[in-house]
Protein backbone atom coordinates (compact mmCIF):
# COMPACT_ATOMS: atom_id res chain seq x y z
CA UNK A 1 0.00 0.00 0.00
CA UNK A 2 1.50 3.31 -1.08
CA UNK A 3 0.82 6.70 0.45
CA UNK A 4 -1.04 7.57 -2.76
CA UNK A 5 -3.47 4.64 -2.63
CA UNK A 6 -6.11 6.57 -0.68
CA UNK A 7 -5.55 9.83 -2.55
CA UNK A 8 -6.02 8.47 -6.07
CA UNK A 9 -9.62 7.21 -5.63
CA UNK A 10 -10.58 10.49 -3.95
CA UNK A 11 -9.00 12.51 -6.76
CA UNK A 12 -10.73 10.32 -9.35
CA UNK A 13 -14.12 10.92 -7.66
CA UNK A 14 -13.43 14.65 -7.58
CA UNK A 15 -12.29 14.93 -11.20
CA UNK A 16 -14.63 12.43 -12.81
CA UNK A 17 -17.60 13.51 -10.73
CA UNK A 18 -18.61 10.26 -9.09
CA UNK A 19 -20.72 10.85 -6.01
CA UNK A 20 -19.12 10.12 -2.64
CA UNK A 21 -20.85 7.37 -0.68
CA UNK A 22 -23.60 8.73 1.58
CA UNK A 23 -23.82 7.93 5.26
CA UNK A 24 -26.84 5.85 6.19
CA UNK A 25 -29.08 6.76 9.08
CA UNK A 26 -29.12 4.28 11.93
CA UNK A 27 -32.49 2.57 11.98
CA UNK A 28 -33.00 2.41 8.21
CA UNK A 29 -34.03 -1.01 6.88
CA UNK A 30 -30.44 -2.02 6.11
CA UNK A 31 -29.26 -1.26 9.67
CA UNK A 32 -31.99 -1.84 12.26
CA UNK A 33 -31.99 0.18 15.49
CA UNK A 34 -30.42 -1.58 18.44
CA UNK A 35 -33.15 -0.70 20.97
CA UNK A 36 -36.81 0.26 21.18
CA UNK A 37 -35.92 3.59 22.82
CA UNK A 38 -35.68 5.31 19.44
CA UNK A 39 -38.95 3.92 18.00
CA UNK A 40 -41.33 6.67 16.95
CA UNK A 41 -38.62 9.33 17.22
CA UNK A 42 -38.10 11.77 14.35
CA UNK A 43 -35.65 10.07 11.97
CA UNK A 44 -33.36 13.11 11.71
CA UNK A 45 -33.24 13.55 15.49
CA UNK A 46 -32.62 9.83 15.94
CA UNK A 47 -29.72 10.08 13.48
CA UNK A 48 -28.34 13.03 15.45
CA UNK A 49 -28.60 11.07 18.71
CA UNK A 50 -27.11 7.80 17.43
CA UNK A 51 -24.40 8.90 15.00
CA UNK A 52 -21.43 10.35 16.86
CA UNK A 53 -19.98 12.07 13.80
CA UNK A 54 -23.25 13.83 12.97
CA UNK A 55 -23.72 14.86 16.60
CA UNK A 56 -20.19 16.28 16.89
CA UNK A 57 -20.53 18.25 13.65
CA UNK A 58 -23.88 19.77 14.60
CA UNK A 59 -22.78 20.63 18.15
CA UNK A 60 -19.47 22.11 16.95
CA UNK A 61 -21.36 24.25 14.44
CA UNK A 62 -23.77 25.41 17.15
CA UNK A 63 -20.95 26.18 19.57
CA UNK A 64 -18.82 28.19 17.16
CA UNK A 65 -21.76 30.07 15.66
CA UNK A 66 -23.23 31.10 19.03
CA UNK A 67 -21.08 30.80 22.15
CA UNK A 68 -17.59 31.28 20.75
CA UNK A 69 -18.10 35.04 20.89
CA UNK A 70 -20.67 34.99 23.69
CA UNK A 71 -23.95 36.82 23.77
CA UNK A 72 -23.36 40.47 24.50
CA UNK A 73 -25.53 43.40 23.48
CA UNK A 74 -23.88 46.32 21.74
CA UNK A 75 -24.92 49.89 22.35
CA UNK A 76 -24.88 51.86 19.11
CA UNK A 77 -25.18 55.43 20.33
CA UNK A 78 -24.26 57.25 17.12
CA UNK A 79 -26.60 60.14 16.51
CA UNK A 80 -28.29 59.86 19.91
CA UNK A 81 -28.13 62.62 22.49
CA UNK A 82 -28.81 60.66 25.70
CA UNK A 83 -26.96 58.08 27.76
CA UNK A 84 -28.60 54.72 27.11
CA UNK A 85 -26.10 52.53 28.94
CA UNK A 86 -28.86 51.56 31.41
CA UNK A 87 -30.69 49.82 28.52
CA UNK A 88 -27.60 47.77 27.70
CA UNK A 89 -27.08 46.84 31.37
CA UNK A 90 -30.72 45.77 31.72
CA UNK A 91 -30.62 43.66 28.54
CA UNK A 92 -27.35 42.01 29.57
CA UNK A 93 -28.83 41.16 33.00
CA UNK A 94 -31.93 39.74 31.31
CA UNK A 95 -29.81 37.65 28.92
CA UNK A 96 -27.78 36.25 31.83
CA UNK A 97 -30.97 35.42 33.77
CA UNK A 98 -32.50 33.39 30.93
CA UNK A 99 -29.08 31.94 29.99
CA UNK A 100 -29.23 33.25 26.43
CA UNK A 101 -25.93 31.58 25.45
CA UNK A 102 -27.36 28.12 26.16
CA UNK A 103 -30.70 28.99 24.54
CA UNK A 104 -28.89 30.01 21.35
CA UNK A 105 -26.94 26.73 21.25
CA UNK A 106 -30.14 24.71 21.75
CA UNK A 107 -31.88 26.74 19.03
CA UNK A 108 -28.98 26.24 16.60
CA UNK A 109 -28.87 22.46 17.22
CA UNK A 110 -32.64 22.14 16.75
CA UNK A 111 -32.53 24.33 13.65
CA UNK A 112 -29.75 22.19 12.18
CA UNK A 113 -31.45 18.87 12.96
CA UNK A 114 -35.17 19.63 12.68
CA UNK A 115 -35.25 22.85 10.68
CA UNK A 116 -36.97 24.95 13.35
CA UNK A 117 -36.77 25.86 17.03
CA UNK A 118 -39.09 27.54 19.50
CA UNK A 119 -39.10 28.55 23.15
CA UNK A 120 -41.75 29.28 25.73
CA UNK A 121 -41.02 32.49 27.62
CA UNK A 122 -41.81 32.13 31.32
CA UNK A 123 -42.20 35.55 32.96
CA UNK A 124 -40.91 36.32 36.44
CA UNK A 125 -42.88 38.18 39.16
CA UNK A 126 -42.24 41.55 37.44
CA UNK A 127 -43.46 40.35 34.04
CA UNK A 128 -39.99 40.18 32.50
CA UNK A 129 -38.70 36.94 30.93
CA UNK A 130 -37.40 34.70 33.71
CA UNK A 131 -36.74 31.46 31.80
CA UNK A 132 -36.80 30.08 28.29
CA UNK A 133 -38.15 26.55 27.92
CA UNK A 134 -37.35 24.78 24.62
CA UNK A 135 -40.42 23.39 22.87
CA UNK A 136 -40.73 20.19 20.84
CA UNK A 137 -39.61 21.53 17.48
CA UNK A 138 -41.12 18.76 15.37
CA UNK A 139 -44.59 19.81 16.57
CA UNK A 140 -44.17 23.51 15.73
CA UNK A 141 -45.91 24.84 12.64
CA UNK A 142 -45.44 28.43 11.49
CA UNK A 143 -48.51 30.66 11.37
CA UNK A 144 -48.17 32.36 7.98
CA UNK A 145 -50.31 35.13 6.55
CA UNK A 146 -50.26 37.19 3.35
CA UNK A 147 -47.94 39.82 4.86
C-alpha positions as CSV (number, residue, x, y, z in Angstrom):
1,X,0.0,0.0,0.0
2,X,1.5,3.3,-1.1
3,X,0.8,6.7,0.4
4,X,-1.0,7.6,-2.8
5,X,-3.5,4.6,-2.6
6,X,-6.1,6.6,-0.7
7,X,-5.5,9.8,-2.6
8,X,-6.0,8.5,-6.1
9,X,-9.6,7.2,-5.6
10,X,-10.6,10.5,-4.0
11,X,-9.0,12.5,-6.8
12,X,-10.7,10.3,-9.3
13,X,-14.1,10.9,-7.7
14,X,-13.4,14.6,-7.6
15,X,-12.3,14.9,-11.2
16,X,-14.6,12.4,-12.8
17,X,-17.6,13.5,-10.7
18,X,-18.6,10.3,-9.1
19,X,-20.7,10.9,-6.0
20,X,-19.1,10.1,-2.6
21,X,-20.8,7.4,-0.7
22,X,-23.6,8.7,1.6
23,X,-23.8,7.9,5.3
24,X,-26.8,5.8,6.2
25,X,-29.1,6.8,9.1
26,X,-29.1,4.3,11.9
27,X,-32.5,2.6,12.0
28,X,-33.0,2.4,8.2
29,X,-34.0,-1.0,6.9
30,X,-30.4,-2.0,6.1
31,X,-29.3,-1.3,9.7
32,X,-32.0,-1.8,12.3
33,X,-32.0,0.2,15.5
34,X,-30.4,-1.6,18.4
35,X,-33.1,-0.7,21.0
36,X,-36.8,0.3,21.2
37,X,-35.9,3.6,22.8
38,X,-35.7,5.3,19.4
39,X,-38.9,3.9,18.0
40,X,-41.3,6.7,17.0
41,X,-38.6,9.3,17.2
42,X,-38.1,11.8,14.3
43,X,-35.7,10.1,12.0
44,X,-33.4,13.1,11.7
45,X,-33.2,13.6,15.5
46,X,-32.6,9.8,15.9
47,X,-29.7,10.1,13.5
48,X,-28.3,13.0,15.4
49,X,-28.6,11.1,18.7
50,X,-27.1,7.8,17.4
51,X,-24.4,8.9,15.0
52,X,-21.4,10.3,16.9
53,X,-20.0,12.1,13.8
54,X,-23.2,13.8,13.0
55,X,-23.7,14.9,16.6
56,X,-20.2,16.3,16.9
57,X,-20.5,18.2,13.6
58,X,-23.9,19.8,14.6
59,X,-22.8,20.6,18.1
60,X,-19.5,22.1,16.9
61,X,-21.4,24.2,14.4
62,X,-23.8,25.4,17.2
63,X,-20.9,26.2,19.6
64,X,-18.8,28.2,17.2
65,X,-21.8,30.1,15.7
66,X,-23.2,31.1,19.0
67,X,-21.1,30.8,22.2
68,X,-17.6,31.3,20.8
69,X,-18.1,35.0,20.9
70,X,-20.7,35.0,23.7
71,X,-24.0,36.8,23.8
72,X,-23.4,40.5,24.5
73,X,-25.5,43.4,23.5
74,X,-23.9,46.3,21.7
75,X,-24.9,49.9,22.4
76,X,-24.9,51.9,19.1
77,X,-25.2,55.4,20.3
78,X,-24.3,57.3,17.1
79,X,-26.6,60.1,16.5
80,X,-28.3,59.9,19.9
81,X,-28.1,62.6,22.5
82,X,-28.8,60.7,25.7
83,X,-27.0,58.1,27.8
84,X,-28.6,54.7,27.1
85,X,-26.1,52.5,28.9
86,X,-28.9,51.6,31.4
87,X,-30.7,49.8,28.5
88,X,-27.6,47.8,27.7
89,X,-27.1,46.8,31.4
90,X,-30.7,45.8,31.7
91,X,-30.6,43.7,28.5
92,X,-27.3,42.0,29.6
93,X,-28.8,41.2,33.0
94,X,-31.9,39.7,31.3
95,X,-29.8,37.7,28.9
96,X,-27.8,36.3,31.8
97,X,-31.0,35.4,33.8
98,X,-32.5,33.4,30.9
99,X,-29.1,31.9,30.0
100,X,-29.2,33.3,26.4
101,X,-25.9,31.6,25.5
102,X,-27.4,28.1,26.2
103,X,-30.7,29.0,24.5
104,X,-28.9,30.0,21.4
105,X,-26.9,26.7,21.3
106,X,-30.1,24.7,21.7
107,X,-31.9,26.7,19.0
108,X,-29.0,26.2,16.6
109,X,-28.9,22.5,17.2
110,X,-32.6,22.1,16.7
111,X,-32.5,24.3,13.7
112,X,-29.8,22.2,12.2
113,X,-31.4,18.9,13.0
114,X,-35.2,19.6,12.7
115,X,-35.3,22.9,10.7
116,X,-37.0,25.0,13.4
117,X,-36.8,25.9,17.0
118,X,-39.1,27.5,19.5
119,X,-39.1,28.5,23.1
120,X,-41.8,29.3,25.7
121,X,-41.0,32.5,27.6
122,X,-41.8,32.1,31.3
123,X,-42.2,35.5,33.0
124,X,-40.9,36.3,36.4
125,X,-42.9,38.2,39.2
126,X,-42.2,41.5,37.4
127,X,-43.5,40.4,34.0
128,X,-40.0,40.2,32.5
129,X,-38.7,36.9,30.9
130,X,-37.4,34.7,33.7
131,X,-36.7,31.5,31.8
132,X,-36.8,30.1,28.3
133,X,-38.1,26.6,27.9
134,X,-37.3,24.8,24.6
135,X,-40.4,23.4,22.9
136,X,-40.7,20.2,20.8
137,X,-39.6,21.5,17.5
138,X,-41.1,18.8,15.4
139,X,-44.6,19.8,16.6
140,X,-44.2,23.5,15.7
141,X,-45.9,24.8,12.6
142,X,-45.4,28.4,11.5
143,X,-48.5,30.7,11.4
144,X,-48.2,32.4,8.0
145,X,-50.3,35.1,6.5
146,X,-50.3,37.2,3.3
147,X,-47.9,39.8,4.9
